[in-house]
Amino acid sequence: MNAPTQLQKAQDFLARHAGPRMLVLPNAWDVISARVIEEAGFPAIATSSAGVAWALGFPDGERISRGEMLAVVRRIAASVRIPVSADVEAGYGATPEIEDGTNAGSLLDLTLQVARIRAVREAGGAARVPLVINARTDAFEVKQWSPAERFAAAVRRANAYRAAGADCLFVPHVSDAETIGRLAHEITGPLNVIAGPPAPPLGELERLGVRRASLGPRVVQATLGLIRRIAVELRDHGSYDAMADLVMPFGDIQRLLARPS
């Protein structure tokens, strides 16, 4: 069976944002986590920029270099047959840039951000690289704004990004059902939110109108929490209860990474 082309992957991935079911994207941070997610039956995956950074010894927040981040994304994309949505933090450069938050806790100028999204769309077209652009706004992270101001800014920015050529609109830092439902109603394109605790279950997110639910750093956070639990149990009790039912057989892992001859 021939592997799908990049164009076929992009077309399939974009179509999944329109339904009929909500697209759910667990986030991988290395090849083996990507292969485990793929084998579980998901039609696409996303990378976790925080997870990649942490795995290579960097805190989140564009401390990892562009080259190191892209090298991991490239290895993940080459290891799976399904589409991969790459989270590359703020974009590593003044132009183009997709994520509109800054480490200073404010947002980038809206006009500039719209121009950057247009630049991404134009660059992809010129290079004949099919891109699915998931434009993010961190409006809900601006602490000095009231909840109403954050909501209004998120809707205004998401709709501007949609008009500029974004395929999907990513609004993180929101977990209450009422706000998510209002965002889905007022944003004029597919809404992406972070699933996993404390967000509502996937079925509820889909009912609220969410079209794409990614897990962000939640999977790697849960994995690290399990490692910590295992380590503390080993240190304090010398027992293995925390991992007793979770150990993947060695042969299964080897099979997931085997290359065809």
PEKA-V203904 format. One record per backbone hydrogen bond with DSSP energy under -0.5 kcal/mol. CO is the residue of the C=O (numbers start at 1). NH is the residue of the N-H. If there is no record, write none. Layout:
CO|NH, CO|NH
//
This chain:
5|9, 6|10, 7|11, 8|12, 9|13, 10|14, 11|15, 12|16, 13|17, 14|17, 15|18, 16|19, 22|24, 23|25, 23|213, 24|26, 25|215, 26|28, 26|46, 28|48, 30|34, 31|35, 32|36, 33|37, 34|38, 35|39, 36|40, 37|42, 38|41, 43|83, 45|85, 46|28, 47|49, 48|52, 49|53, 50|54, 51|55, 52|56, 53|58, 54|57, 59|63, 65|69, 66|70, 67|71, 68|72, 69|73, 70|74, 71|75, 72|76, 73|77, 74|78, 75|79, 76|79, 76|80, 77|80, 83|45, 84|86, 85|47, 85|87, 86|88, 88|91, 100|108, 102|105, 106|102, 109|113, 110|114, 111|115, 112|116, 113|117, 114|118, 115|119, 116|120, 117|121, 118|122, 119|123, 120|124, 121|125, 122|126, 123|127, 124|129, 125|128, 128|130, 129|131, 131|133, 132|134, 133|135, 133|167, 133|168, 135|170, 136|100, 137|172, 138|141, 139|142, 141|143, 142|145, 146|150, 147|151, 148|152, 149|153, 150|154, 151|155, 152|156, 153|157, 154|158, 155|159, 156|160, 157|161, 158|162, 159|163, 160|164, 161|166, 162|165, 167|190, 168|135, 168|170, 169|171, 169|192, 170|137, 170|172, 176|180, 177|181, 178|182, 179|183, 180|184, 181|185, 182|186, 183|187, 190|169, 191|211, 191|212, 192|171, 193|195, 193|214, 196|199, 201|205, 202|206, 203|207, 204|208, 205|209, 205|210, 206|209, 211|23, 212|193, 212|214, 213|25, 214|195, 215|218, 217|221, 218|222, 219|223, 220|224, 221|225, 222|226, 223|227, 224|228, 225|229, 226|230, 227|231, 228|232, 229|233, 230|234, 231|235, 232|236, 233|237, 233|238, 233|239, 234|238, 240|243, 240|244, 241|244, 243|246, 243|247, 249|252, 249|253, 250|254, 251|255, 252|256, 253|257, 254|258, 255|258
//
